[in-house]
Amino acid sequence: MTPIRLTADRAGERLDQFLARSVEGLTRSAAQRLLEEGAVTRSGRPARKNEKTSPGDVLEVVLPDPAPVDLLPQNIPLDVVYEDDDVIVVNKPVGMVVHPAPGHPDGTLVNALLYHCGNSLSGINGALRPGIVHRIDRDTSGLIIAAKNDAAHLALAEQLQDHSLYREYEAVCAGSLREDAGTVDAPIGRHPADRKRMAIDRKNGRRAVTHWAVLGRYPGCTHIQCRLETGRTHQIRVHLASIGHPILGDTVYGAKKPYPGLVGQCLHARRLSFLHPRTGERVTVECPLPDYFTALLDKLSRLR
């Protein structure tokens, strides 16, 4: 399998921490196993667990082939926005889980992709997540890209790392933002008391940057556009909550009661742009705001 090439951007970071930060879906324990097995090289030699990074270091990581798993292809309708022999972009509805997990063994986007694409999905991201390059939350709607082969997956993963894969969201957040645009630059890590949540962690968190701009103002809330510079778990939700403007309907980071008329948070991945892994040409796709989002905006506009 073609190795993933990573370039270190910090000094003195543990290699397992750097790998977990740089490879989507890779945990620190999994990174430690790769280091123990000699699957990570540095300047052509196996890297050791106790080594630390220097800026500009180039490491190569060979991820293991996915273990056989009994994933059931399911004929679940997909809103396909773009598709060719290398990639597929889907407009995911609210409520759909991206890949099987405890409590969600089927009915996921992966089950639907297996039915739609057959065996043509990359295996780099593990047995339970074939083709999945990045994720969006169950209760977030919008665009998600999947790779149909390993070469495409590697190319897209590199774009995630160097930020050339552009992702733009729209959201409605609580309160009135004082400025018309701004940036939240705050590292994100696991919540110290609740491992299912994320939190601002300035000591051990991974760098996270969200750019936002106001699209509309309503009584008690604001319609905004968010552009991701990085892609951490729950990034937009955590960042907006950290500045006192959680997303409407987000019962994890905002008000504990659901917002009337919403299932989950009002957050939609509207635009996606990437360099095509085969041609190198930029591909930009977008999808309209879903009905739940436009219905909320209509309701809010009547309150003005």
JORAVEN-V685096 format. One line per field, one symbol per residue. ss: DSSP state (H for helix, E for strand, - for the rest). psi: psi as a letter, one per 20 degrees, with the letter a starting at -180 (. if undefined). burial: b if it has 24 or more other ideal C-beta (glycine too) atoms within 12 Angstrom, else e. A space follows every 50 residues. Layout:
ss: ???
psi: ???
burial: ???
This chain:
ss: ---EEEE------EHHHHHHHH-----HHHHHHHHH---EEE--EE---- -E-----EEEE------------------EEEE---EEEEEE-------- E--E----HHHHHHHHH--------------E--------EEEEEEE--H HHHHHHHHHHHH---EEEEEEEEE------EEEEE--EEE-------EEE -----E--EEEEEEEEEE--EEEEEEEE------HHHHHHHH----E--- ----------------EEEEEEEEE------EEEEE----HHHHHHHHHH H---
psi: qpqppqpqjrpjpqhhggghhhopiprhhhhhggghikjpqokjqpqqhj qrqqpippqppoqqqpqpqmpoppmpppnphqpaihrppqoprpipqgqq rpimhajrhgghhhggicjmqqjhjrhilpiogrqqqgkprappqqqirh ggggghhhhggjjioppprqrprqropgriqaponpqpaqphioiirrrp nigirqpppppqqphqproirpprpppphrmqpkggggghhhjjmqppin igibqipqppiqoaqnppnhqpprppighiqpppqrqrprghghhghggh hii.
burial: eebbebebeeeebbbbbbbbbbbbbbebebbbebbeeebbbbeeeebebe bebeeebebbbbbeebeeeebeeeebebbbbbbeebbbbbbbbbebbbbb eeeeebbbbbbbbbebbeebbbbbbbbbbbbbbbbbbbbbbbbbbbbbbb ebbbbbbbbbbeeebbbbbbbbbbbebeeeeeebebbbbbeeeeeeebbb eeeebbbbbbbbebbbebeebbbbbbbbbbbbbbbbbbbbbbbebbbbbb ebbbeeeebeebbbbbbbbbbbbbbbbeeeeebebbbebbebbeebbeeb eeee
